[in-house]
């Protein structure tokens, strides 16, 4: 009897524990909200959190980062205000073809749009529309020619395009000559052409004005990953791992290596209206060129911090973004 009583007691305890576990799991499931359905939480610490993308919206600066945080500044990065964002997915990149219309992309395949210079945002697309593996793939960069025509690129060779300002997006990975499905890290319009940079030295160009035309590979001397493309009507630069920096003055038909003296990844870049070019590294280096990228000088920083993006803030400062938030650096 004692053994039977013990077994019954143990069995009842096991059932009770299982029931409690099931209830806890059900409560957790009920409490869970997908980041795509959860608006970004306002936080005074947002400018000090992880920020990965920067863009100019006319005279305004707009920054994007973790948990759906989007910030904007009207005083050249001296102070920041947080935008209204309908998702809490991590955001990676942002662009504004004019002072009002902007797009941001990031994890969960999300694409957001703003029509008021970055103060309020609406969701236009997310990875759930692709289903399966596509639902998990992040978008890593976005660029628009104007307020209607744009492209977004991301992991495993994903590419989306729109001709109507994002009211509709079309998945079009076939536009990229990328048989290995390599990650596409950067997308830029430089001069009249569009360029994509990615893994294993992948660098592509699209000629012409129509966004439904394909991108073709460019031969270049560096076989490692490229993180960015920057330039002007006069010059094209591509940068990536191990301080690698390539320069072309003929739209990518030929390349020269620009010495940087660095062995770390060059992660972000920007160009201003005068053609000055800034490039930042994952270790906090800041490089500046005033001769169309032929040479770069290292700027002094009081506290070097890893950087993911950079933007010119007027004629006197750069704004840097990274894991430690936003900061300004005098030129």
Buried (B, 14 or more C-beta within 10 A) or exposed (E): EEEEEEEEEEEEEEEEEEEEEEEEEEEEEEEEEEBBEBBBEEEEEBBEBBBBBBBBBEEBBBBBBBBBBBBBBBEBBEEBEBBBBBBBBBBBBBBBBEBBBBBBBBBBBBBBBBBBBBBBBEBBBBBBEBEEEBBBBBBBBBBBBEBBBBBBBBBBBBBBBBBEBBEEBEBBBEBBEBEEEBBBBBBBBBEEBBBBBBBEBBBBBBEEEEBEEEBEBBEBEBEEBBBBBBBBEEBBBBBBBEBBBBBBBEBBEEBEEBEBEBEBBBBBBBBBEEBBBBBBBBBBBBBBBEEBBEBBEEBEBEEEBBBBBBBBBBEEBBBBBBBBBBBBBEB
